[in-house]
Amino acid sequence: MVSLRQTLGYRTMVPRTILLHMCIVSVYLVSRTDVILFSMKAIVILFVFVWTGLCTATGPCRDGWLPFEEDCYYFSHNLLSWPQAAETCEALHSTLATVLSAEEHTFLKTTLMKIHPSDAAKVIYWIDGTDLEVEHVWRWASSGELLSYQEWATGEPTNTGSENCLLLWGVQGFKMGDNPCGASWNYVCKSSLETGENIIG
């Protein structure tokens, strides 16, 4: 005859055995989870490293263009008249650069000083503004909007009838000036990041 103690002892051995197995399985799963988590962390770190390298190598703009905020900029190596420069920028799916803030102007001035560390005083770059439509009323040609930001060089604009196109004047730190539209100067094109990165240069 089985005693009550034996009966209880037998019955209590079953959950203890199961519990032991559960503990062993839990430790195994935890150890495996650590491995999995470590592997996932390693993969994430590797992905970030590779992605960062790719972004650094290609940048948000296509080759030959520089980014600032939400736009890409092309600084020309050749000289054209203002109308020719506007046509060239349009062919590159962009416009002559508009300057809409002091921060954007600072970016342009800083970049141009880096491009021309020793000959800045000799160079001029066309941008998008003109008062060709109404004398003394400066607008961005690409949008028709009045200039909301201006930083003119000393003595500028001269507002003579023949100087109807806007430029960045190197001799005065690439502040704004006006000049005859037929003169041949360098130029800056501007496009949105979305446009700039979707065009093969």
C-alpha positions as CSV (number, residue, x, y, z in Angstrom):
1,M,0.0,0.0,0.0
2,V,1.4,3.4,-1.0
3,S,1.6,5.8,1.8
4,L,0.4,9.4,1.7
5,R,4.0,10.7,1.9
6,Q,5.0,8.5,-1.0
7,T,2.0,9.7,-3.0
8,L,2.7,13.3,-2.4
9,G,6.4,12.9,-3.0
10,Y,5.8,11.3,-6.3
11,R,3.3,13.9,-7.3
12,T,5.7,16.7,-6.4
13,M,8.5,15.2,-8.4
14,V,6.8,15.8,-11.7
15,P,6.5,19.6,-11.5
16,R,10.0,19.9,-10.1
17,T,11.4,17.9,-13.1
18,I,9.4,20.0,-15.5
19,L,10.5,23.2,-13.7
20,L,14.2,22.0,-14.0
21,H,13.8,21.5,-17.7
22,M,12.1,24.8,-18.1
23,C,15.0,26.5,-16.3
24,I,17.5,24.8,-18.6
25,V,15.5,25.8,-21.7
26,S,15.1,29.4,-20.4
27,V,18.9,29.8,-19.8
28,Y,19.5,28.4,-23.3
29,L,17.0,30.8,-24.8
30,V,18.5,33.8,-22.9
31,S,21.9,32.9,-24.1
32,R,20.7,32.5,-27.6
33,T,18.8,35.8,-27.3
34,D,22.0,37.6,-26.3
35,V,23.8,36.1,-29.4
36,I,20.9,37.2,-31.6
37,L,20.8,40.7,-30.1
38,F,24.5,41.0,-30.4
39,S,24.3,39.9,-34.1
40,M,21.5,42.3,-34.7
41,K,23.5,45.2,-33.2
42,A,26.5,44.3,-35.2
43,I,24.4,44.3,-38.4
44,V,22.9,47.7,-37.6
45,I,26.3,49.2,-36.8
46,L,27.7,47.8,-40.1
47,F,24.7,49.1,-42.0
48,V,25.1,52.6,-40.5
49,F,28.8,52.6,-41.3
50,V,28.2,51.5,-44.9
51,W,25.3,53.9,-45.4
52,T,27.3,56.8,-43.9
53,G,30.2,56.0,-46.2
54,L,28.0,56.0,-49.3
55,C,26.3,59.3,-48.3
56,T,29.7,60.9,-47.7
57,A,31.0,59.6,-51.1
58,T,28.0,60.6,-53.2
59,G,26.3,63.3,-51.2
60,P,22.7,64.4,-51.7
61,C,23.5,66.1,-55.0
62,R,24.8,64.8,-58.3
63,D,28.4,65.1,-59.1
64,G,29.7,68.7,-59.5
65,W,27.0,70.2,-57.4
66,L,27.2,71.2,-53.7
67,P,24.3,70.9,-51.2
68,F,22.9,73.6,-48.8
69,E,19.7,73.0,-46.9
70,E,17.1,71.8,-49.4
71,D,19.0,72.8,-52.6
72,C,22.0,71.9,-54.8
73,Y,24.3,74.5,-56.4
74,Y,26.5,74.4,-59.4
75,F,29.4,76.9,-59.7
76,S,30.4,77.3,-63.3
77,H,33.9,77.1,-64.7
78,N,33.0,79.0,-67.9
79,L,31.9,82.6,-68.8
80,L,28.5,83.4,-70.3
81,S,26.2,86.3,-70.6
82,W,23.2,86.5,-68.2
83,P,20.7,85.1,-70.8
84,Q,23.1,82.4,-71.8
85,A,23.7,81.4,-68.2
86,A,20.0,81.3,-67.5
87,E,19.6,79.0,-70.6
88,T,22.4,76.7,-69.4
89,C,21.0,76.4,-65.9
90,E,17.6,75.5,-67.5
91,A,19.3,72.8,-69.6
92,L,20.6,71.4,-66.3
93,H,17.1,71.3,-64.9
94,S,17.8,74.3,-62.6
95,T,17.7,78.1,-62.6
96,L,20.2,80.8,-61.9
97,A,20.6,80.9,-58.2
98,T,18.1,82.9,-56.1
99,V,19.4,84.2,-52.7
100,L,16.5,84.1,-50.2
101,S,18.3,84.5,-46.9
102,A,21.4,85.8,-45.2
103,E,22.3,82.2,-44.4
104,E,22.1,81.2,-48.1
105,H,24.1,84.2,-49.1
106,T,26.8,83.3,-46.5
107,F,27.0,79.8,-48.0
108,L,27.5,81.2,-51.5
109,K,30.1,83.8,-50.3
110,T,32.0,81.2,-48.3
111,T,32.0,78.7,-51.1
112,L,33.1,81.2,-53.7
113,M,36.0,82.3,-51.4
114,K,37.1,78.7,-51.2
115,I,36.9,78.3,-55.0
116,H,38.8,81.6,-55.5
117,P,41.2,81.9,-52.6
118,S,43.6,84.2,-54.5
119,D,41.6,85.7,-57.4
120,A,38.2,86.5,-55.8
121,A,38.7,90.2,-56.7
122,K,38.8,89.3,-60.4
123,V,35.6,87.2,-60.6
124,I,31.9,87.8,-60.9
125,Y,29.0,85.3,-60.8
126,W,25.6,85.8,-62.3
127,I,22.5,85.0,-60.2
128,D,18.8,85.1,-61.0
129,G,17.8,88.7,-60.3
130,T,16.8,91.3,-62.8
131,D,15.1,94.7,-63.1
132,L,14.8,94.5,-66.8
133,E,11.0,94.5,-66.6
134,V,10.7,97.6,-64.4
135,E,13.8,99.8,-63.7
136,H,14.8,99.8,-60.0
137,V,12.3,97.0,-59.2
138,W,14.4,93.8,-58.7
139,R,12.8,90.4,-59.1
140,W,13.9,86.9,-59.4
141,A,13.5,86.0,-63.0
142,S,12.6,82.3,-62.4
143,S,9.6,83.1,-60.1
144,G,8.8,86.8,-60.7
145,E,8.9,87.4,-56.9
146,L,10.5,90.6,-55.5
147,L,13.8,90.2,-53.8
148,S,12.9,89.6,-50.1
149,Y,16.6,89.6,-49.2
150,Q,19.3,92.0,-50.4
151,E,22.9,92.7,-49.5
152,W,24.3,95.2,-52.0
153,A,28.0,96.0,-52.4
154,T,29.0,99.5,-51.7
155,G,27.6,101.8,-54.4
156,E,25.3,99.1,-55.8
157,P,23.0,98.9,-57.5
158,T,24.0,101.6,-59.9
159,N,20.5,101.4,-61.5
160,T,21.7,102.7,-64.8
161,G,19.4,101.8,-67.7
162,S,21.9,99.4,-69.1
163,E,22.7,97.4,-65.9
164,N,19.7,95.2,-65.5
165,C,21.1,91.8,-64.2
166,L,22.1,90.7,-60.8
167,L,25.5,89.3,-59.8
168,L,27.8,88.5,-56.9
169,W,30.8,90.7,-57.1
170,G,34.0,89.2,-55.9
171,V,35.9,92.4,-55.3
172,Q,33.4,93.2,-52.6
173,G,33.2,89.8,-50.9
174,F,30.6,88.5,-53.3
175,K,27.9,91.0,-52.3
176,M,25.3,91.9,-54.8
177,G,25.7,94.2,-57.7
178,D,24.1,95.0,-61.1
179,N,25.8,94.8,-64.5
180,P,24.9,94.8,-68.2
181,C,23.2,91.5,-69.0
182,G,25.4,90.9,-72.1
183,A,28.7,90.8,-70.1
184,S,30.3,87.4,-69.8
185,W,30.8,86.2,-66.3
186,N,30.7,82.9,-64.3
187,Y,27.3,81.9,-62.9
188,V,25.6,79.9,-60.2
189,C,22.8,77.4,-60.9
190,K,20.4,76.2,-58.2
191,S,18.0,73.2,-58.1
192,S,16.1,71.4,-55.4
193,L,17.6,68.3,-53.7
194,E,14.9,66.2,-55.2
195,T,15.6,67.5,-58.7
196,G,19.4,67.5,-58.2
197,E,19.6,63.9,-57.1
198,N,17.3,62.5,-59.8
199,I,19.3,63.7,-62.7
200,I,22.3,61.9,-64.0
201,G,25.1,64.5,-64.5
